[in-house]
Every structure is written in structure tokens, then in C-alpha cells.
Amino acid sequence: MTKTQVIAFLATQMNCSKNMAKQFVDTFLETVTVSLSKGKEVRIQGFGTFKVSKRAARNGVNPRTGASLQIKAMKVPAFKAGKDLKGKVN
């Protein structure tokens, strides 16, 4: 499902305009992004948790040249599905 499809579905479900639904989606995504950028996790009961994980530095290989290279440590966003979400998917 694309962002446009999510907005259309939300507008239909909430009986509101697509512009209002787009505002809801954009505001939610911005809230999660800002929280993660500050190092905070976003926990939605029954749905899941968005958090920042640390990835250690490691050695890698350039697939084009085969040359060895060092990949530096970084922070990456992660999502862990909640119990309710897992149950509905399975």
C-alpha cells in the first residue's frame, strides 16, 4: 500500500477530505520522525514500537570492484511489531 492509498483509505474510513487525511498522515509521520531523531522511541499500544538502533562499524565489500571497505557505525530506525499486530497478521 502506498502513502496515497493510505490517505484515500483513511479519508473513506473517517468520512473526511483527502486533504485532511493527508494532514493526519503527514503529522503522524513527522511526529515519529522528530521523536526518533531526538533518540526517543514511539510506542503505540497493540501496534508496535518505533525506535533507534545502533549499528556497529563493520567491514564490507564493494560489489562492483570487490574492494574491501570500512562501513562506519550508524543509527538506524527500527520497528518491532506489537502482539496485537502480530496476531492479526498470522
PyMOL CGO cylinders between C-alpha atoms (Angstrom):
from pymol import cmd
from pymol.cgo import CYLINDER

trace = [
    CYLINDER, 0.00, 0.00, 0.00, 1.40, 3.40, -0.94, 0.3, 1, 1, 1, 1, 1, 1,
    CYLINDER, 1.40, 3.40, -0.94, 1.08, 6.62, 1.04, 0.3, 1, 1, 1, 1, 1, 1,
    CYLINDER, 1.08, 6.62, 1.04, -1.53, 7.85, -1.47, 0.3, 1, 1, 1, 1, 1, 1,
    CYLINDER, -1.53, 7.85, -1.47, -3.56, 4.66, -0.97, 0.3, 1, 1, 1, 1, 1, 1,
    CYLINDER, -3.56, 4.66, -0.97, -3.33, 5.01, 2.82, 0.3, 1, 1, 1, 1, 1, 1,
    CYLINDER, -3.33, 5.01, 2.82, -4.61, 8.60, 2.55, 0.3, 1, 1, 1, 1, 1, 1,
    CYLINDER, -4.61, 8.60, 2.55, -7.51, 7.55, 0.31, 0.3, 1, 1, 1, 1, 1, 1,
    CYLINDER, -7.51, 7.55, 0.31, -8.43, 4.66, 2.65, 0.3, 1, 1, 1, 1, 1, 1,
    CYLINDER, -8.43, 4.66, 2.65, -8.24, 6.92, 5.72, 0.3, 1, 1, 1, 1, 1, 1,
    CYLINDER, -8.24, 6.92, 5.72, -10.40, 9.58, 4.04, 0.3, 1, 1, 1, 1, 1, 1,
    CYLINDER, -10.40, 9.58, 4.04, -13.03, 6.96, 3.23, 0.3, 1, 1, 1, 1, 1, 1,
    CYLINDER, -13.03, 6.96, 3.23, -12.97, 5.37, 6.70, 0.3, 1, 1, 1, 1, 1, 1,
    CYLINDER, -12.97, 5.37, 6.70, -13.13, 8.69, 8.56, 0.3, 1, 1, 1, 1, 1, 1,
    CYLINDER, -13.13, 8.69, 8.56, -15.53, 10.32, 6.11, 0.3, 1, 1, 1, 1, 1, 1,
    CYLINDER, -15.53, 10.32, 6.11, -13.25, 13.32, 5.63, 0.3, 1, 1, 1, 1, 1, 1,
    CYLINDER, -13.25, 13.32, 5.63, -11.49, 15.01, 2.74, 0.3, 1, 1, 1, 1, 1, 1,
    CYLINDER, -11.49, 15.01, 2.74, -8.30, 13.61, 1.26, 0.3, 1, 1, 1, 1, 1, 1,
    CYLINDER, -8.30, 13.61, 1.26, -6.54, 16.84, 2.24, 0.3, 1, 1, 1, 1, 1, 1,
    CYLINDER, -6.54, 16.84, 2.24, -7.47, 16.33, 5.89, 0.3, 1, 1, 1, 1, 1, 1,
    CYLINDER, -7.47, 16.33, 5.89, -6.44, 12.67, 5.75, 0.3, 1, 1, 1, 1, 1, 1,
    CYLINDER, -6.44, 12.67, 5.75, -3.11, 13.74, 4.18, 0.3, 1, 1, 1, 1, 1, 1,
    CYLINDER, -3.11, 13.74, 4.18, -2.59, 16.15, 7.08, 0.3, 1, 1, 1, 1, 1, 1,
    CYLINDER, -2.59, 16.15, 7.08, -3.22, 13.32, 9.57, 0.3, 1, 1, 1, 1, 1, 1,
    CYLINDER, -3.22, 13.32, 9.57, -0.73, 11.02, 7.85, 0.3, 1, 1, 1, 1, 1, 1,
    CYLINDER, -0.73, 11.02, 7.85, 1.91, 13.73, 7.40, 0.3, 1, 1, 1, 1, 1, 1,
    CYLINDER, 1.91, 13.73, 7.40, 1.56, 14.85, 11.03, 0.3, 1, 1, 1, 1, 1, 1,
    CYLINDER, 1.56, 14.85, 11.03, 1.88, 11.27, 12.29, 0.3, 1, 1, 1, 1, 1, 1,
    CYLINDER, 1.88, 11.27, 12.29, 4.97, 10.62, 10.19, 0.3, 1, 1, 1, 1, 1, 1,
    CYLINDER, 4.97, 10.62, 10.19, 6.55, 13.92, 11.25, 0.3, 1, 1, 1, 1, 1, 1,
    CYLINDER, 6.55, 13.92, 11.25, 5.86, 13.13, 14.92, 0.3, 1, 1, 1, 1, 1, 1,
    CYLINDER, 5.86, 13.13, 14.92, 7.55, 9.73, 14.62, 0.3, 1, 1, 1, 1, 1, 1,
    CYLINDER, 7.55, 9.73, 14.62, 10.48, 11.22, 12.68, 0.3, 1, 1, 1, 1, 1, 1,
    CYLINDER, 10.48, 11.22, 12.68, 11.08, 14.04, 15.18, 0.3, 1, 1, 1, 1, 1, 1,
    CYLINDER, 11.08, 14.04, 15.18, 10.86, 11.67, 18.15, 0.3, 1, 1, 1, 1, 1, 1,
    CYLINDER, 10.86, 11.67, 18.15, 13.32, 9.22, 16.60, 0.3, 1, 1, 1, 1, 1, 1,
    CYLINDER, 13.32, 9.22, 16.60, 15.73, 12.00, 15.65, 0.3, 1, 1, 1, 1, 1, 1,
    CYLINDER, 15.73, 12.00, 15.65, 15.77, 13.02, 19.33, 0.3, 1, 1, 1, 1, 1, 1,
    CYLINDER, 15.77, 13.02, 19.33, 16.55, 9.43, 20.34, 0.3, 1, 1, 1, 1, 1, 1,
    CYLINDER, 16.55, 9.43, 20.34, 13.08, 8.79, 21.78, 0.3, 1, 1, 1, 1, 1, 1,
    CYLINDER, 13.08, 8.79, 21.78, 11.01, 5.73, 20.96, 0.3, 1, 1, 1, 1, 1, 1,
    CYLINDER, 11.01, 5.73, 20.96, 7.38, 5.85, 19.85, 0.3, 1, 1, 1, 1, 1, 1,
    CYLINDER, 7.38, 5.85, 19.85, 5.27, 3.11, 21.38, 0.3, 1, 1, 1, 1, 1, 1,
    CYLINDER, 5.27, 3.11, 21.38, 1.73, 2.50, 20.12, 0.3, 1, 1, 1, 1, 1, 1,
    CYLINDER, 1.73, 2.50, 20.12, -0.07, 0.01, 22.36, 0.3, 1, 1, 1, 1, 1, 1,
    CYLINDER, -0.07, 0.01, 22.36, -1.00, -3.13, 20.43, 0.3, 1, 1, 1, 1, 1, 1,
    CYLINDER, -1.00, -3.13, 20.43, 0.58, -1.89, 17.18, 0.3, 1, 1, 1, 1, 1, 1,
    CYLINDER, 0.58, -1.89, 17.18, 4.29, -1.70, 17.82, 0.3, 1, 1, 1, 1, 1, 1,
    CYLINDER, 4.29, -1.70, 17.82, 7.33, 0.35, 18.74, 0.3, 1, 1, 1, 1, 1, 1,
    CYLINDER, 7.33, 0.35, 18.74, 9.48, 2.60, 16.59, 0.3, 1, 1, 1, 1, 1, 1,
    CYLINDER, 9.48, 2.60, 16.59, 12.97, 3.10, 17.98, 0.3, 1, 1, 1, 1, 1, 1,
    CYLINDER, 12.97, 3.10, 17.98, 16.54, 3.93, 17.03, 0.3, 1, 1, 1, 1, 1, 1,
    CYLINDER, 16.54, 3.93, 17.03, 19.05, 1.08, 16.99, 0.3, 1, 1, 1, 1, 1, 1,
    CYLINDER, 19.05, 1.08, 16.99, 22.82, 1.41, 16.81, 0.3, 1, 1, 1, 1, 1, 1,
    CYLINDER, 22.82, 1.41, 16.81, 24.62, -0.49, 14.08, 0.3, 1, 1, 1, 1, 1, 1,
    CYLINDER, 24.62, -0.49, 14.08, 28.28, -1.22, 14.78, 0.3, 1, 1, 1, 1, 1, 1,
    CYLINDER, 28.28, -1.22, 14.78, 31.07, -0.43, 12.32, 0.3, 1, 1, 1, 1, 1, 1,
    CYLINDER, 31.07, -0.43, 12.32, 31.92, -3.34, 10.07, 0.3, 1, 1, 1, 1, 1, 1,
    CYLINDER, 31.92, -3.34, 10.07, 33.90, -4.39, 7.02, 0.3, 1, 1, 1, 1, 1, 1,
    CYLINDER, 33.90, -4.39, 7.02, 32.14, -4.56, 3.68, 0.3, 1, 1, 1, 1, 1, 1,
    CYLINDER, 32.14, -4.56, 3.68, 32.85, -5.29, 0.03, 0.3, 1, 1, 1, 1, 1, 1,
    CYLINDER, 32.85, -5.29, 0.03, 32.13, -3.05, -2.94, 0.3, 1, 1, 1, 1, 1, 1,
    CYLINDER, 32.13, -3.05, -2.94, 30.04, -5.31, -5.22, 0.3, 1, 1, 1, 1, 1, 1,
    CYLINDER, 30.04, -5.31, -5.22, 31.32, -3.64, -8.41, 0.3, 1, 1, 1, 1, 1, 1,
    CYLINDER, 31.32, -3.64, -8.41, 35.03, -3.72, -7.70, 0.3, 1, 1, 1, 1, 1, 1,
    CYLINDER, 35.03, -3.72, -7.70, 35.33, -6.34, -4.98, 0.3, 1, 1, 1, 1, 1, 1,
    CYLINDER, 35.33, -6.34, -4.98, 37.41, -3.89, -2.96, 0.3, 1, 1, 1, 1, 1, 1,
    CYLINDER, 37.41, -3.89, -2.96, 37.21, -4.10, 0.83, 0.3, 1, 1, 1, 1, 1, 1,
    CYLINDER, 37.21, -4.10, 0.83, 35.86, -1.03, 2.62, 0.3, 1, 1, 1, 1, 1, 1,
    CYLINDER, 35.86, -1.03, 2.62, 35.01, 0.08, 6.14, 0.3, 1, 1, 1, 1, 1, 1,
    CYLINDER, 35.01, 0.08, 6.14, 31.35, 0.83, 6.86, 0.3, 1, 1, 1, 1, 1, 1,
    CYLINDER, 31.35, 0.83, 6.86, 31.13, 3.25, 9.78, 0.3, 1, 1, 1, 1, 1, 1,
    CYLINDER, 31.13, 3.25, 9.78, 28.83, 2.87, 12.78, 0.3, 1, 1, 1, 1, 1, 1,
    CYLINDER, 28.83, 2.87, 12.78, 25.41, 4.49, 12.44, 0.3, 1, 1, 1, 1, 1, 1,
    CYLINDER, 25.41, 4.49, 12.44, 21.99, 4.81, 13.98, 0.3, 1, 1, 1, 1, 1, 1,
    CYLINDER, 21.99, 4.81, 13.98, 19.10, 3.24, 12.09, 0.3, 1, 1, 1, 1, 1, 1,
    CYLINDER, 19.10, 3.24, 12.09, 15.33, 3.40, 12.63, 0.3, 1, 1, 1, 1, 1, 1,
    CYLINDER, 15.33, 3.40, 12.63, 13.71, 0.11, 13.62, 0.3, 1, 1, 1, 1, 1, 1,
    CYLINDER, 13.71, 0.11, 13.62, 10.16, -1.14, 14.13, 0.3, 1, 1, 1, 1, 1, 1,
    CYLINDER, 10.16, -1.14, 14.13, 9.07, -4.00, 16.35, 0.3, 1, 1, 1, 1, 1, 1,
    CYLINDER, 9.07, -4.00, 16.35, 5.51, -5.21, 15.82, 0.3, 1, 1, 1, 1, 1, 1,
    CYLINDER, 5.51, -5.21, 15.82, 3.24, -5.48, 18.85, 0.3, 1, 1, 1, 1, 1, 1,
    CYLINDER, 3.24, -5.48, 18.85, 1.38, -8.57, 20.00, 0.3, 1, 1, 1, 1, 1, 1,
    CYLINDER, 1.38, -8.57, 20.00, -2.00, -7.49, 18.53, 0.3, 1, 1, 1, 1, 1, 1,
    CYLINDER, -2.00, -7.49, 18.53, -0.49, -6.67, 15.14, 0.3, 1, 1, 1, 1, 1, 1,
    CYLINDER, -0.49, -6.67, 15.14, 1.36, -9.99, 15.02, 0.3, 1, 1, 1, 1, 1, 1,
    CYLINDER, 1.36, -9.99, 15.02, -1.84, -11.84, 15.90, 0.3, 1, 1, 1, 1, 1, 1,
    CYLINDER, -1.84, -11.84, 15.90, -3.86, -10.15, 13.15, 0.3, 1, 1, 1, 1, 1, 1,
    CYLINDER, -3.86, -10.15, 13.15, -1.20, -10.82, 10.52, 0.3, 1, 1, 1, 1, 1, 1,
    CYLINDER, -1.20, -10.82, 10.52, -0.92, -14.53, 11.31, 0.3, 1, 1, 1, 1, 1, 1,
]
cmd.load_cgo(trace, "trace")
